[in-house]
Amino acid sequence: MKLRILIILILFLANLTLGQTSLKEIDLENGKYKVGFQHYTTSDSTRTYSRIFETVARPISVSIWYPSEQNAVNREPLAVLDYLEILKEEEEWEHLPNEQILNWFYYPNTPAKQKHLVEQTTAYAKAAFGKGKFPVIIYAPSFQASSIENFALCEYLASHGFVVVSGPSRGTETRRFGNNSAKEIETQARDVEFLMKEAGKIPVADYDKIAIMGFSFGGLSNIIVQNRNDNVKAIVSLDGTERYQYQLLNQSSFFDAQNIDVPYIHMAQKDIPDIVLKEDHINAELNTKFQLFDSLSKSRAYRLKFHNLTHSYFSTLGVLFENRDKRQDKSDPEIMESYKWVAMYTLNFLNATLHKDKNASKFIENNPHDNGITNSLVTLKTKQPEKEEYTFQDFNALASNRNYENLLQRYDSIAKIYPSFEIPEGHLNHLGLQLVFNPDTSMQGIHVFLLATKLYPNSANLYDSLGEGYLFMGYKEKAIESFKKSLELNSQNPNAINRLEELKK
């Protein structure tokens, strides 16, 4: 009997040990760069804000993780407590004693949770910037959350060659949100746009490669940001609330699902169990309905469901500090394993979209099983953008980038994909004349007219314009040939008649 009790006790303690979370046990595999970290507060002078009983310019806290090549010998990395002191500052409780941090901010103040505070991270304060330029990720936190809520993921991305910039989720007038959620979405969207401009000051930031990433409420504001900022190249949503509160997006005059034309990935929580739906008065449609995803037509979109994660565990602070819900939460090892896969999907998606990395693209397109993940852990749905009509503006942009060379070949290849594609004769004539009379682009104009006469071989006007182009460039024989062709098609063309008479002299 005593032996049996001893065995049970050992098994219990073993399970307790396995249940402990830690940064080390999340097991994120950092990249080749050391991670630098900087934090500062600036302000947006175009908006006001109330702090305690004082009205000030809107404060913007800025946390930046970035690649560094500085030698870390004799340097100590940040501890988790260093990040939580930033949380204190952003919550406007700078002078709160550290021993009260956990219970003050609604985390269990247990010995197990206190151990996390002394854990070392992989970031070094104010380390030197790495060499070169790196894509920029702007992170939007969840409802009223801190800029550092997902610090492990931010460090992970920085180690793999990304600059990550984050700010807190603050209310419009004060630290807390008001009752007008649509207003608060717009406020956070403006904060994200402020951070985008702030990123332009970072010496290693590649401002031509910007993606936005958000958790929960941050997903809503990021959709608005993408809708009105053409420089956003991709969207990462960590169980973003755009899945659950689509009606809030529709309240914004800036929102249009048809304007989402960049790659989009949404990683969602597990199905909410019936007992939780019933006891917490949650609409069961949340498990299946995703109106935004269904509305996308111009974006390559990915929808993943992580069957071992509930909502809180898409953030580092959630994995480490949140209370577990016995009704639905999986074990700590299962949560940490899934959080690791969230990080890996995020990294590969960003490498695929911003770096055009083929291996990363394959990872994203694969069935999760082919990436070594069981279907019980993750399931994936993808959505191809619908084929759009190809416009003359699209064709001209492509042709311009290629100096208007090989135009007929380019036209034929496009027409195979878009059979209804046509270029109006007048558009070609106008473009050709604009180019040909500019000494720097005259030959490009000739290329346009040669395409035009292939597409419209019976147009006297196009041959007349081609003759004008050759004449302008000094090619008299070719000009005579073109004007004669114009007269063959229209014997009453006065310009061709006059030009030929002039050229005979």
C-alpha positions as CSV (number, residue, x, y, z in Angstrom):
1,M,0.0,0.0,0.0
2,K,2.8,2.4,0.9
3,L,4.6,1.6,-2.3
4,R,1.5,2.3,-4.3
5,I,1.0,5.7,-2.6
6,L,4.7,6.5,-3.3
7,I,4.3,5.6,-7.0
8,I,1.2,7.8,-7.3
9,L,3.0,10.7,-5.6
10,I,6.0,10.4,-7.9
11,L,3.7,10.4,-11.0
12,F,1.9,13.4,-9.6
13,L,5.1,15.3,-9.1
14,A,6.3,14.3,-12.5
15,N,3.2,15.6,-14.1
16,L,3.5,18.8,-12.1
17,T,7.0,19.3,-13.4
18,L,5.9,18.6,-17.0
19,G,3.1,21.1,-16.6
20,Q,5.5,23.9,-15.8
21,T,5.9,26.5,-18.6
22,S,9.1,28.3,-19.3
23,L,10.6,30.2,-22.2
24,K,13.2,27.4,-22.5
25,E,10.5,24.8,-22.9
26,I,8.6,26.7,-25.6
27,D,11.8,25.8,-27.5
28,L,11.8,28.5,-30.2
29,E,14.9,28.1,-32.4
30,N,16.4,31.5,-32.8
31,G,18.1,32.5,-36.1
32,K,21.6,33.7,-36.7
33,Y,21.3,37.2,-35.3
34,K,21.6,38.3,-31.7
35,V,18.5,40.3,-30.7
36,G,18.7,44.0,-29.7
37,F,15.9,45.7,-27.9
38,Q,15.1,49.4,-27.4
39,H,12.2,51.0,-25.7
40,Y,11.2,54.7,-25.5
41,T,8.2,57.0,-25.3
42,T,7.4,59.7,-27.8
43,S,4.1,61.5,-28.5
44,D,1.7,62.3,-31.2
45,S,1.1,66.0,-31.0
46,T,-2.0,65.8,-33.2
47,R,-4.0,64.1,-30.5
48,T,-4.7,64.7,-26.8
49,Y,-4.8,62.2,-24.0
50,S,-5.7,62.3,-20.3
51,R,-3.3,60.8,-17.8
52,I,-4.5,60.9,-14.2
53,F,-5.8,64.5,-14.1
54,E,-3.6,66.0,-16.8
55,T,-4.3,66.5,-20.5
56,V,-1.2,65.9,-22.6
57,A,-0.2,65.1,-26.2
58,R,-1.0,61.4,-26.9
59,P,2.0,59.3,-25.5
60,I,3.2,56.6,-27.8
61,S,5.4,53.9,-26.2
62,V,7.7,52.2,-28.7
63,S,9.3,48.8,-28.3
64,I,11.7,47.7,-31.0
65,W,13.3,44.2,-31.5
66,Y,16.0,44.1,-34.2
67,P,18.8,42.0,-35.6
68,S,22.2,42.7,-34.0
69,E,25.7,41.3,-34.6
70,Q,27.1,42.6,-31.3
71,N,29.2,40.2,-29.3
72,A,27.1,39.3,-26.2
73,V,30.1,38.2,-24.1
74,N,30.0,39.7,-20.6
75,R,26.5,41.1,-21.3
76,E,23.3,39.9,-19.6
77,P,20.1,39.5,-21.6
78,L,16.9,41.0,-20.4
79,A,14.9,39.1,-17.8
80,V,11.1,38.7,-18.1
81,L,10.9,41.2,-15.2
82,D,12.5,43.8,-17.4
83,Y,9.6,43.4,-19.8
84,L,7.0,43.6,-17.1
85,E,8.5,46.8,-15.9
86,I,7.7,48.2,-19.3
87,L,4.1,46.9,-18.8
88,K,4.0,48.8,-15.5
89,E,5.1,52.0,-17.3
90,E,2.5,51.5,-20.1
91,E,-0.2,50.8,-17.5
92,E,0.8,54.1,-15.9
93,W,1.9,52.4,-12.6
94,E,5.6,53.1,-12.9
95,H,6.1,53.2,-9.1
96,L,4.3,50.0,-8.4
97,P,6.6,47.7,-6.3
98,N,7.7,44.8,-8.5
99,E,6.5,42.2,-6.0
100,Q,3.0,43.3,-6.8
101,I,3.3,43.2,-10.6
102,L,1.6,39.8,-11.0
103,N,-1.5,40.2,-8.8
104,W,-1.9,43.9,-9.8
105,F,-2.2,43.0,-13.5
106,Y,-4.5,40.0,-12.9
107,Y,-1.9,37.2,-13.1
108,P,-1.6,34.5,-10.4
109,N,1.0,35.6,-7.9
110,T,2.2,32.0,-7.3
111,P,5.7,30.7,-6.8
112,A,5.6,29.1,-10.2
113,K,4.6,32.3,-11.9
114,Q,7.2,34.3,-9.9
115,K,9.9,32.0,-11.2
116,H,9.1,33.3,-14.7
117,L,10.1,36.8,-13.7
118,V,13.8,35.9,-13.3
119,E,13.9,33.9,-16.5
120,Q,16.4,35.2,-19.1
121,T,15.1,36.1,-22.6
122,T,17.2,36.3,-25.7
123,A,17.2,40.1,-26.1
124,Y,19.9,42.5,-25.2
125,A,19.1,46.1,-24.2
126,K,20.5,48.7,-26.7
127,A,22.7,46.3,-28.6
128,A,24.2,47.6,-31.7
129,F,22.2,47.4,-34.9
130,G,23.1,44.7,-37.4
131,K,24.4,45.4,-40.9
132,G,22.1,45.8,-43.8
133,K,18.4,46.4,-44.2
134,F,15.7,44.2,-42.7
135,P,11.9,44.0,-43.3
136,V,9.7,45.7,-40.8
137,I,6.8,44.1,-38.8
138,I,4.5,46.4,-36.9
139,Y,2.7,44.6,-34.0
140,A,-0.7,45.6,-32.7
141,P,-1.4,44.1,-29.2
142,S,-4.7,42.8,-27.9
143,F,-7.4,44.7,-26.0
144,Q,-5.7,47.3,-23.8
145,A,-2.5,45.2,-23.8
146,S,1.2,46.1,-23.5
147,S,3.7,46.4,-26.4
148,I,5.6,43.5,-24.9
149,E,2.8,41.0,-24.6
150,N,4.3,38.8,-27.3
151,F,8.0,39.4,-26.6
152,A,9.2,35.8,-27.2
153,L,7.6,35.9,-30.7
154,C,9.1,39.3,-31.4
155,E,12.6,38.2,-30.3
156,Y,12.2,35.1,-32.5
157,L,11.4,37.1,-35.6
158,A,14.2,39.6,-34.9
159,S,16.7,36.8,-34.6
160,H,15.7,35.6,-38.1
161,G,16.3,39.0,-39.6
162,F,13.2,41.2,-39.0
163,V,12.7,44.5,-37.3
164,V,9.6,44.3,-35.0
165,V,8.0,47.5,-33.7
166,S,5.2,47.5,-31.2
167,G,3.2,49.9,-29.1
168,P,0.6,49.4,-26.4
169,S,-3.2,49.2,-27.0
170,R,-4.5,52.4,-25.4
171,G,-7.9,54.0,-25.3
172,T,-8.7,57.1,-27.2
173,E,-9.0,59.5,-24.2
174,T,-7.3,57.5,-21.4
175,R,-5.5,54.2,-20.8
176,R,-8.8,52.3,-20.7
177,F,-11.1,51.8,-23.7
178,G,-14.4,53.6,-23.8
179,N,-17.8,52.1,-24.8
180,N,-17.4,52.9,-28.5
181,S,-15.4,50.0,-29.9
182,A,-15.4,51.3,-33.5
183,K,-13.8,54.5,-32.2
184,E,-11.1,52.5,-30.3
185,I,-10.3,50.5,-33.5
186,E,-9.7,53.7,-35.3
187,T,-7.5,55.0,-32.4
188,Q,-5.3,51.8,-32.5
189,A,-5.1,52.0,-36.3
190,R,-3.8,55.5,-36.0
191,D,-1.3,54.3,-33.4
192,V,-0.1,51.6,-35.8
193,E,0.3,54.1,-38.6
194,F,2.3,56.3,-36.2
195,L,4.6,53.3,-35.5
196,M,5.0,52.7,-39.2
197,K,6.4,56.3,-39.6
198,E,8.5,55.8,-36.5
199,A,10.0,52.7,-38.1
200,G,11.3,54.9,-40.9
201,K,13.8,56.3,-38.4
202,I,15.4,53.0,-37.6
203,P,18.6,52.8,-39.6
204,V,18.3,49.1,-40.5
205,A,14.6,49.1,-41.4
206,D,13.8,48.2,-45.0
207,Y,10.8,50.6,-45.5
208,D,9.8,48.9,-48.8
209,K,9.0,45.7,-46.9
210,I,6.4,46.2,-44.2
211,A,4.0,43.7,-42.8
212,I,1.5,44.1,-39.9
213,M,0.9,41.6,-37.2
214,G,-1.8,41.7,-34.5
215,F,-3.3,39.6,-31.7
216,S,-7.0,39.7,-30.9
217,F,-8.3,43.3,-30.9
218,G,-5.1,44.3,-32.8
219,G,-6.4,42.2,-35.8
220,L,-9.3,44.6,-36.2
221,S,-7.2,47.7,-36.4
222,N,-4.7,46.1,-38.7
223,I,-7.4,45.5,-41.3
224,I,-8.2,49.2,-41.3
225,V,-4.4,50.0,-41.5
226,Q,-4.0,47.8,-44.6
227,N,-7.1,49.2,-46.3
228,R,-5.6,52.7,-46.3
229,N,-1.9,52.0,-46.6
230,D,-0.5,50.7,-49.9
231,N,2.9,50.0,-48.4
232,V,1.6,47.2,-46.2
233,K,2.7,44.0,-48.0
234,A,1.2,41.3,-45.7
235,I,-1.1,40.7,-42.7
236,V,-0.5,38.2,-39.8
237,S,-3.5,37.7,-37.5
238,L,-3.1,35.9,-34.2
239,D,-6.6,34.9,-33.5
240,G,-7.6,38.4,-34.6
241,T,-11.0,39.6,-33.6
242,E,-11.9,40.4,-37.2
243,R,-13.0,36.8,-37.2
244,Y,-15.4,37.3,-34.3
245,Q,-16.7,40.9,-34.7
246,Y,-16.9,41.5,-38.5
247,Q,-19.8,44.0,-37.8
248,L,-17.3,46.3,-36.1
249,L,-15.2,46.5,-39.2
250,N,-18.3,47.5,-41.2
251,Q,-18.8,50.5,-39.0
252,S,-15.5,51.9,-40.3
253,S,-15.8,54.1,-43.4
254,F,-12.3,53.0,-44.3
255,F,-13.1,49.3,-44.5
256,D,-13.7,47.4,-47.7
257,A,-13.0,43.6,-47.9
258,Q,-12.2,44.1,-51.6
259,N,-9.3,46.3,-50.6
260,I,-7.5,43.5,-48.9
261,D,-5.2,42.5,-51.8
262,V,-2.1,41.3,-49.9
263,P,-1.3,37.9,-48.5
264,Y,-3.3,37.3,-45.3
265,I,-2.8,34.6,-42.6
266,H,-5.2,34.0,-39.7
267,M,-4.3,31.6,-36.9
268,A,-7.3,30.7,-34.8
269,Q,-8.1,29.1,-31.5
270,K,-9.6,25.6,-31.0
271,D,-13.3,25.1,-31.2
272,I,-14.9,26.4,-28.0
273,P,-16.4,23.4,-26.1
274,D,-20.2,23.3,-25.6
275,I,-19.9,23.8,-21.8
276,V,-18.0,27.0,-22.3
277,L,-20.4,28.3,-25.0
278,K,-23.3,27.7,-22.6
279,E,-21.8,28.9,-19.4
280,D,-20.1,32.0,-20.9
281,H,-23.1,32.8,-23.2
282,I,-21.0,32.6,-26.4
283,N,-22.6,32.3,-29.8
284,A,-21.7,28.8,-31.2
285,E,-21.3,30.4,-34.7
286,L,-17.9,31.6,-33.5
287,N,-16.5,28.1,-34.0
288,T,-17.3,28.1,-37.7
289,K,-18.2,31.5,-39.0
290,F,-15.5,33.7,-40.6
291,Q,-17.2,36.4,-42.7
292,L,-14.1,38.3,-43.5
293,F,-12.2,35.3,-44.8
294,D,-15.3,34.3,-46.9
295,S,-15.4,37.9,-48.3
296,L,-11.8,37.9,-49.6
297,S,-11.5,37.9,-53.3
298,K,-8.1,39.6,-54.1
299,S,-5.9,38.1,-51.4
300,R,-4.0,34.8,-51.2
301,A,-5.4,33.8,-47.7
302,Y,-4.6,31.1,-45.2
303,R,-6.8,30.0,-42.3
304,L,-5.3,27.8,-39.6
305,K,-7.0,26.4,-36.6
306,F,-4.8,25.3,-33.6
307,H,-6.7,22.6,-31.8
308,N,-4.6,22.9,-28.6
309,L,-4.8,26.6,-28.1
310,T,-7.4,28.8,-26.5
311,H,-7.4,32.5,-27.2
312,S,-5.0,33.7,-24.5
313,Y,-2.2,31.5,-25.6
314,F,-1.4,33.3,-28.8
315,S,0.8,35.6,-26.7
316,T,3.9,35.1,-24.6
317,L,2.3,36.6,-21.5
318,G,-0.7,34.3,-21.9
319,V,1.5,31.1,-22.2
320,L,3.5,32.1,-19.1
321,F,1.1,33.7,-16.8
322,E,-2.6,33.2,-17.7
323,N,-4.8,31.0,-15.5
324,R,-5.7,27.7,-17.2
325,D,-9.4,27.1,-17.8
326,K,-10.0,23.5,-16.7
327,R,-13.1,23.3,-19.0
328,Q,-11.1,23.6,-22.2
329,D,-7.4,24.3,-21.9
330,K,-4.9,21.6,-22.9
331,S,-1.8,20.7,-20.9
332,D,1.1,23.1,-20.7
333,P,3.4,21.1,-23.0
334,E,0.6,21.0,-25.6
335,I,0.1,24.7,-25.3
336,M,3.8,25.5,-25.6
337,E,4.2,23.1,-28.6
338,S,1.3,24.9,-30.4
339,Y,2.7,28.3,-29.6
340,K,6.0,27.2,-31.2
341,W,4.1,26.3,-34.4
342,V,2.4,29.6,-34.4
343,A,5.8,31.3,-34.3
344,M,7.1,29.0,-37.1
345,Y,4.1,29.7,-39.3
346,T,4.5,33.4,-38.7
347,L,8.2,33.3,-39.7
348,N,7.6,31.2,-42.8
349,F,4.7,33.4,-43.9
350,L,6.8,36.5,-43.5
351,N,9.8,35.0,-45.3
352,A,7.5,33.9,-48.2
353,T,5.7,37.2,-48.6
354,L,8.5,39.7,-47.9
355,H,11.6,37.7,-49.0
356,K,9.9,35.6,-51.7
357,D,11.6,32.6,-50.1
358,K,10.6,29.4,-52.0
359,N,11.1,27.0,-49.1
360,A,9.0,29.2,-46.9
361,S,6.3,29.4,-49.5
362,K,6.3,25.6,-49.7
363,F,5.9,25.4,-46.0
364,I,2.9,27.7,-46.0
365,E,1.3,25.9,-48.9
366,N,1.9,22.4,-47.5
367,N,-0.7,20.4,-45.8
368,P,0.4,20.7,-42.1
369,H,1.0,16.9,-42.1
370,D,3.7,17.4,-44.7
371,N,5.4,19.9,-42.3
372,G,5.5,17.3,-39.5
373,I,2.3,18.4,-37.8
374,T,-0.6,16.1,-37.1
375,N,-4.1,17.1,-38.1
376,S,-5.1,16.9,-34.4
377,L,-2.8,19.8,-33.8
378,V,-3.4,22.1,-36.8
379,T,-5.8,22.2,-39.8
380,L,-5.4,24.6,-42.8
381,K,-7.7,26.1,-45.3
382,T,-6.4,28.2,-48.2
383,K,-8.1,30.6,-50.6
384,Q,-6.8,31.7,-54.0
385,P,-7.5,35.2,-55.2
386,E,-10.2,35.4,-57.8
387,K,-9.1,36.2,-61.3
388,E,-9.6,39.8,-62.1
389,E,-9.9,41.7,-65.3
390,Y,-6.5,42.8,-66.6
391,T,-6.5,46.5,-67.4
392,F,-4.5,48.7,-69.7
393,Q,-3.0,50.4,-66.6
394,D,-1.8,46.9,-65.5
395,F,-0.3,46.3,-68.9
396,N,1.4,49.7,-69.1
397,A,2.9,49.3,-65.6
398,L,4.4,45.9,-66.7
399,A,5.6,47.3,-70.1
400,S,7.1,50.4,-68.5
401,N,9.2,48.3,-66.1
402,R,10.6,46.4,-69.2
403,N,11.3,49.6,-71.2
404,Y,8.4,48.7,-73.6
405,E,10.4,45.9,-75.1
406,N,9.0,42.6,-76.5
407,L,5.5,44.0,-76.3
408,L,3.7,41.6,-78.6
409,Q,5.1,38.7,-76.7
410,R,4.0,40.2,-73.4
411,Y,0.6,41.0,-74.8
412,D,0.1,37.4,-76.1
413,S,1.1,35.9,-72.7
414,I,-1.4,38.1,-70.8
415,A,-4.1,37.4,-73.3
416,K,-3.8,33.6,-72.7
417,I,-4.5,34.2,-69.0
418,Y,-7.1,36.9,-69.5
419,P,-8.9,36.1,-72.8
420,S,-11.1,39.2,-72.6
421,F,-8.1,41.5,-72.3
422,E,-8.1,44.2,-75.0
423,I,-6.2,47.5,-75.4
424,P,-8.2,50.3,-77.0
425,E,-6.6,51.7,-80.1
426,G,-6.8,55.2,-78.8
427,H,-4.9,54.3,-75.6
428,L,-2.0,52.9,-77.6
429,N,-2.0,55.9,-80.0
430,H,-1.9,58.4,-77.1
431,L,0.8,56.5,-75.1
432,G,2.9,56.1,-78.2
433,L,2.8,59.8,-79.0
434,Q,3.6,60.7,-75.4
435,L,6.7,58.5,-75.5
436,V,7.9,59.2,-79.0
437,F,8.1,63.0,-78.7
438,N,10.2,62.7,-75.5
439,P,13.8,62.4,-76.7
440,D,14.6,60.1,-73.7
441,T,11.8,57.6,-74.6
442,S,11.4,57.9,-78.4
443,M,12.3,54.3,-79.2
444,Q,9.9,53.1,-76.5
445,G,7.2,55.0,-78.3
446,I,8.1,53.2,-81.6
447,H,7.8,49.9,-79.7
448,V,4.3,50.9,-78.7
449,F,3.3,51.8,-82.3
450,L,4.7,48.6,-83.6
451,L,2.5,46.7,-81.2
452,A,-0.5,48.9,-82.0
453,T,-0.2,48.3,-85.8
454,K,0.0,44.5,-85.1
455,L,-3.2,44.6,-83.1
456,Y,-4.9,47.1,-85.4
457,P,-3.4,46.5,-88.9
458,N,-6.2,48.4,-90.7
459,S,-5.7,51.6,-88.7
460,A,-4.6,54.5,-91.0
461,N,-4.2,56.7,-87.9
462,L,-1.7,54.4,-86.1
463,Y,0.5,54.2,-89.2
464,D,0.3,57.9,-89.5
465,S,1.4,58.3,-85.9
466,L,4.2,55.8,-86.4
467,G,5.4,57.9,-89.4
468,E,5.4,61.0,-87.2
469,G,7.5,59.1,-84.7
470,Y,10.1,58.0,-87.2
471,L,10.2,61.5,-88.7
472,F,10.8,63.0,-85.3
473,M,13.7,60.6,-84.8
474,G,15.2,61.3,-88.2
475,Y,14.4,58.0,-89.8
476,K,13.0,59.4,-93.1
477,E,12.8,56.2,-95.1
478,K,10.8,54.5,-92.3
479,A,8.7,57.6,-92.0
480,I,7.9,57.5,-95.8
481,E,7.1,53.8,-95.6
482,S,4.7,54.4,-92.7
483,F,2.9,57.4,-94.3
484,K,2.4,55.4,-97.5
485,K,0.9,52.5,-95.5
486,S,-1.5,55.1,-93.9
487,L,-2.5,56.3,-97.4
488,E,-3.2,52.8,-98.5
489,L,-5.7,52.4,-95.7
490,N,-7.1,55.9,-96.1
491,S,-6.3,57.7,-99.3
492,Q,-7.9,60.9,-98.0
493,N,-5.5,61.2,-95.0
494,P,-4.4,64.9,-95.3
495,N,-1.5,64.6,-92.8
496,A,0.1,61.7,-94.7
497,I,-0.4,63.4,-98.0
498,N,1.3,66.6,-96.7
499,R,4.1,64.8,-95.0
500,L,5.0,62.7,-98.1
501,E,5.1,65.9,-100.2
502,E,7.4,67.6,-97.7
503,L,9.7,64.5,-97.6
504,K,9.9,64.4,-101.5
505,K,11.4,67.9,-101.4
